[in-house]
Amino acid sequence: MSTSGGETTTAHPVADFVDRLRSRLDDLDRPTARPVWAMTPVEQRNVLTELAVAQAQLDSLRLAVLAEADRSGVTADTGARSAADWVATETRQTRAGARSELRLARALEEHGPLRDAYGHGWVTTEQARVIVAAVDLLPTTGDLAVTVEDRIDAEVWLIMQAQEHDATMLRVLGRRLFEVVAPDRAEEIEGRLLEAEEQAAARRTTLTMREDDQGTCHGRFRIPARHGQMLAKMIHTLASPVRPDPPAADVDDAPLSVRHGVAFTELIERIPADSLPTAGGVGATVVVTMTLDQLLGRLEDAGVATLDTGGRITAAEARRLACGAGIVPAVLGGTSVPLDLGRERRYASKHQRIAAQLRDGHCTAQGCDAPPALCHLHHDVPWSEGGATDQHNLRLLCGHHHRRVHDPAFRHERMPDGSVRFHRRE
């Protein structure tokens, strides 16, 4: 209660509650307060469950206020784009987290049964997010459209399931809502939705990788769920401590994430190169350049071997990989493979392509770094004009620059460093 201009005003119940809640929490934090270890076992169990319910109720209240603050624009005078951005600044949250909460707050306004259950503490914030996502996936148009009444029934059913299941299991149940709202057509509808989902997932598939300066590679990927499940099963099998053939690295006592990482590297090494398509006439196997002594392990000092990708590894690691399907050694000082075929054949051999990849490393057009897998093998002196299929007459060119070599609108010249420079003809 406050007095302003002779008038007495009563604080809003929510504002008053927050003041009293903060005061009571401050009382519990005073030096004279009894410590939590003084609670009986029964009190501890009861407090843990009741606090969880209270936390859900507080989250529900906070999101309701957040949605209203955003709608009323009370934070606009600060220049913030939304109430979520203002809250993020004032409470030191991340903007991504605050904006996610605002999206949930807005969604709850369209889900009456869930909003009421959330306010009573019957569902957690995680469960609320899952229920919103599942119900909102029910189509509202087309021949698969679900009526408003069916959507409400589905939402209530998920709220009931939330009393027995956590958010993870609730997500699984949420994907089967058609068995609740349309049991006679559930399989047909689920099949059609899965088909659309699979097509969308394929379009959203990505993979990015980068190497650091400490010998490791980092990456992020997004793949269809079915491929993720296949990958997970492979990783779990390779990381199993009871597998009959233990991994090369001793990681039995390592954290699970480390064991999974080692299993992933083993999975890569186990993929046979001959099962993959060729690119530029050569398979996907990495080629390593090393001496015969390094390959046979004759040197006391293991030395360094060079990969055709530009990386470098120890000769000992190269020998290990050469025992399996991991790499193909290009040995210096050992038995050679003929690389000059003259006029006997027009198309380069596999070994010639490997040698060109090792020598050129990428497209030889000036300023182009297209990798060998994206390159063709080009005759400097065309075969049709008497050019031989010899190593000195072959070079890597990506598809774009290979077409440009044969484009009469351009001329090209070979530079001292072996690259090719193009000029448009006058």
Secondary structure, 3 states (H helix, E strand, C coil): CEEECCEEECCCHHHHHHHHHHHHHHHHCCCCCCCHHHCCHHHHHHHHHHHHHHHHHHHHHHHHHHHHHHHHCCCHHHCCCCHHHHHHHHHCCCHHHHHHHHHHHHHHCCCHHHHHHHHCCCCCHHHHHHHHHHHHCCCCCCCCCCCHHHHHHHHHHHHHHCCCCCHHHHHHHHCCCHHHHCHHHHHHHHHHHHHHHHHHHHHCCEEEEEECCCCCEEEEEECCHHHHHHHHHHHHHHHCCCCCCCCCCCCCCCCHHHHHHHHHHHHHHHCCHHHCCCECCECCCEEEEEEHHHHHCCCCCCCEEEECCCCEEEHHHHHHHHCCCCEEEEEECCCCCCCCCCCCCCCCCHHHHHHHHHHHCCCCECCCCCCHHHEEEEECCCHHHCCCCCHHHEEEEEHHHHHHHCCCCEEEEECCCCCEEEEECC
